[in-house]
């Protein structure tokens, strides 16, 4: 089959690789009909996530049609399914608590040995990401093996186009969980750093959850316009002093909740971000945390901090004093996708949630390297890329 493979920093290629096979009775093989490039994929593309090897198949946002199953799979050949990016067994301590991204069983033992020194405990496995998260081949390919297929995939009615449901695989539930983690109350103001795909879905979700005011922060005009169309107020951080603007927009109190939807490769003109960028380029640090620092400083006393943005290592100059003295609460983590898919699918079917507004480009799989290059370097116009194998 054809698949997009990693060969080093800013070097991805569509290669011919072996077809996947059933290796466990709970497996299924999916013929991929749509797959997308995620902002998290850019962390791999930029070479800042450890444990990615040459030849690894990328991609964790995908859906398709079932073409083969193991004897214990609950799927049937011909069904259309969206596959969560988190691989979860459904039976361990964490899965039983619906903490699917903390699954104890999906990450193989040999990769757990690599993960624990970095993160303290092994993470759940993820499709198409790092060998710290299992090294499973991803979905930017013609076919993919889906482990625990009786737990993760959500069956899609034939009347719904791929583009309406594809983002159930990751960014829609990620934005939803980010807003849920804000514990939004009537009258709340929520500020969102980053108007990429996750940030925009976090804006949409916060408004649906009843936030009185959502403020989106970015500098790309088109992305800010998308946030504005959804009902958010916007701040262009290159034209406005963000902390001063947020105080003014909240009567001097600050936002009740803040969402860092940027993560480890935040941009900004501040000195702290310049130093983080230098350290990242020379291999002295993995994370650029300007957006997170600013969000913590902006949040009101007693407020909530939600971090769906991906961080991979250690962060310098963390404002722990401000975090503690202001009495902030913090919730973060990889998304427990399976917890949200059924409810979000219902909201899509009923027309409450639209996801198609985000798609700017549609490409064949063979053009994926061009898609990665533009998604990274032309972010104002390339808001989301969907690939068709």
N, C-alpha and C positions, 0 to 999 in steps of 0.2 A: 504494500500500500504506500501511498504518499503521505508524508507527515512533516511538520515543521520541527526542525531540530536545532539545538543550541550548539554553537561551536566557539564560544568566547564572547567577550564584551562587544556588543553591537554587531555580532555576526550570527545571524540565524539563516537557515537554509531549508528549502523543501527537498527532502531526500526520499529515496525508496528504502523502506525498512520492512522487516518481517511483519506479517499480519498477526494481530493478537489471537490468543487461543484461550479456551476455557481451562483453568487450572484448579478451580475449586468448585464444588457443587453449587455454591451460592452466587457464582459469577454469571454475568451476561455479557454478550458482545453487542455493541451499539454501532450501527452505521450512522455516522455523524452527518446531519443535514444542515446544521448551523453551529458556528462557534465564533467566539469573539475574543478580541485582544483586550485584556484588562490592565488597568493602571498598575496592578501588582506585577504583571508580566514585565513591565518596564524596569522594575527593580532587578529582575533576572537579566534583562537586556543590558542594563547598565553595569552589571557585574558586582552588585553590592550585597547579594544574598549568597551566603556560603553553601557549599554542598551541591552545586549545580555542575554536572559533568558534560563534556563534549559528547554529542549524540543523544542527549536526553530530549524526549518529545515534550514540547511545551503545550500550555493551554489548559485552563480549568473552568472555562465557561462554555458549555456545549450541551447540545441536545441531539436527538436522532431517533432512529427506528430500531427496535430490537430485531436482531437477525439470528441470535443463538442464545441458549440459556443452559446453565447447569441444572441438574435434577432438582435442586432445592431452591431455585429462584422462583419468586412469585410472579415474575413477568412472563408475558406471552409474546411469541414471535409476531411481528407486525405492529405492536404497540408503539406509539410515539411517547417519548419520555424526555423530561429535563433531568439532568443529573447534578446534584449538589457538588460543589467543589470539595467539600469535606467528606472523607471516607470514614464511615462509622459503622461499628458492628451491631449496634442496637441493643446489646445485652449487658455491657459492662456497667460498673458503678456510675460513670458519668453519663453514658447514653440513657440509663434509666432515669436520670435527672434532667433529661433533654439537653445536656451539655455536650452536644454531638461533636464539637470541635476539640473536645478534650478526651476523645475515645482512647481507651487503654490498649485496644487490641489491633487496630488497623495498621499501626506503624510497626514494621518488622523489628525483631530484636536487634539485628545487626545495625540498623540505623538508629535505634533508641540509644545505643552506646555512643553514637556521635552527637546526639541531641542533648543528653543530660548535662554534659559539661558546659554547654552554651546557655541552656534555659532552665536547668535545675531538674526538670522532668521531661519525659518524652511527650511530644505533641501528637495529636491525631495525624493520620496520613492525609495528604492533599494530592489531587491530580496535577501532574505536569509542573511541579514546583521544584523542590529541593530534595536531596537525599536525607536531609534532616527531617523531612516530612514524608519519608517512605520511598521516594524515588519512583513513584508510579508514573507510567507514561500518560501524557495528557491528551486533550481532546482536539488539538489543532491538527487533525489527522482525518483520514477517511474512516477509520474504525478505531474503537477503543474498548478495552476490557474494563468492565465495571465490577469491582468486588462488592460483596454484601448488597447485591442488587435487590434483595428482598427488604432493604431498609431505606436506601437513599432515594432512588428515582421516583419522580412523580409523573403519573400517567396523564397525558394531555389529550383532551377531546380533539377529534379531527377538524372541527370547525374553527379552531384557533390557529392563526398563522404563527410560524416560528418566532417572528420578530416580536410578537406580543408577549411571549412567555419565556424567551431565551434567558432573560436576565434573572429569572427565578434561580438560576444556577449559582449566583453569587451576589451581584451588586445591588439588586433590589432588596433581598433580605438583609444585606449588610447595611444599607442605608436605613432600613426599617429598624433593625436592632440598635443602630446608633441613636436613633430618635427615642426608641423605647428606653434605652439606658439613661436618657435625660430625665426620666420620671416627670414628664411634662404635666403641669397643673394649669388650670384656667388662668389666663392672664399672663402666662410666662412669655419671656423673650428668650429665644434660642439663637445663638450666633454660630455660624458654620464656616470654618476655614476650609476653603477649597471647593471650587465649583466644577470639579471633574465628575465622572459618572456617579461615584459613591456620594459625593457631596450633594449633587443635585437630587439624588433619590432621598438623601437625608433631609433636605429642604422640603421635598414633597411629603415625606412621611411626617415630619414635625408639624406641618400645617394640617395634615389629616388627623393627627392626634390632638389637635386643639390649641396649638401655640398661638398666642395673640399676635406675636410679631416674630418673624424669622429674618435674620440679617445674614446675608451671604457675602463672603470676603474672598476676593480673587483679583486678578488684573487683566484677564483675557476678556475683551469686550463681548464676544459672542456668548461665552459661558455665563457672564454676568447677566446678559440679556435673557438667557434661558431661565435663570433663577428669578429674574424680575417678572417674567411672564407667568411663573407659577405663583406669584404673590409675595415674593420676598423683597425686602429692601436690600440694597447692595452697597458695598464699599469697595472701591478700587484702591488697593493698598499702596499703589505707586503714586496716587494723587492725594491721598488722605492719610492723616495720622490715625491709625486704627483705634488705639486705646482712647484717644480723645473723642473720636466720632462715636464710639460705643457708649462712652459715658454720657455724651450729649443725647443720644437716642434712647437712653434708659433713665433719664432724670438724675444722672450722677450715681446710680446704684450699680450698674453693670448688668450683663446678661444673667438670667437665672441659670442657664445651662449653656455650655459651649461644646462644640463638636470639632475635633481635629480630624478632618477627612483627607489630610495631606500625607502625613507620615514621614518616612525617613529621608525623603528627597525634597524637602520644602524649599521654596525659593523665597527670596527677600533681599532687601538692600541693607539690612542691619548688620552691624559688625559681627554679632554672634553667628549669623548665617554664613558670612564670608569665611570665618575661621573653621566652621564645620565643613564647608565645601572643600577647603584646602586639605583638611585632615582626611576627608573621604577620598580625595584624588590620590593622596600618597599612601593610602592604606592604613592610616593611624586611627580611623574611626569609621563606623558604618552608617551612623545616623546624623541627619541634619534636622535639628529640633526647633527651629525658629517658630514655626506655627504653634507647636505645643506650648512653648514657653509663653508666647504672646496670649494664647487662649487662657492659660492659668492666671496670668496677670490681669486679664480682662474680666474674668468671671467674678460675679458678686460674692461677698462673704456668705458662706453657707450654701453655695451653689454646687452644681454638678458638672463634672468633666467626663465627656464620652469620647473615646479614641478608637474609631474604626480604622484609621490610617495605620499602615503596616510599619512596625519598627523591627529591626533585626539584630541589634547588638546593644552597645552601651552608649549613653548620651551624656555629654558633658554639660556642666552649668545648668543642671536641673533646678528650678526654683522651689526647692523643698520647703524653705522657710515660708514663702508665700502660700504654698499649698497647705501647710499645717496650720499656720496662724489664721488663715481665712476659713479654716474648717471645711475644706472642699471634699466632695465625694468623687471617686474615680471608678468608672467601669469601662472595661476594654476587652479585647480578645478576638480571636478568629470567630466568624459568625457560626451560630448553631443553625445552619441553613434549614435542616429538616424540621425544626420547630415551627418555621414560618411558612413553608411552601403552600400548604393547603389553604390557609387563610388568604394569602396573597393571590393565589390562583383564583379564588372566589372573587376577590376584589377586582381582578383583571376582567373576569367573565362578566361582572356586573357593570363594568365601565367606570369604576371608581378610581382605578389607577391606570395611567397610560405610560408605557415604556418606550414607545416607538419614536417619540420626539428626540430622543438622545442620539439616534443612529445618524451619523453624517456620511459614512462611506460603506459600501458593500463591495467586496472583492472576492475573486476566486482564491482558493488556498494557495495556488502557485504565486500569487502576488503578496503573500503574507510578509516577506521581508520589506517590501515597500510600505506596507501598512504599519509595521513596527517603526520604521524610520520616520514616517510622517506623524504618527500618533505621539511620538516622543518630541519631535522638533517643530511641529506645526499645530500646537494644541488648541489654538483658538478655532481653527477650521475643522480639525479632526477630533470631534468630541467622542465618537465611538465607532469602532470598525468591526463589522460583521463579516466573517469569512464563510464561503461555501465550498466544501471539499468537492 
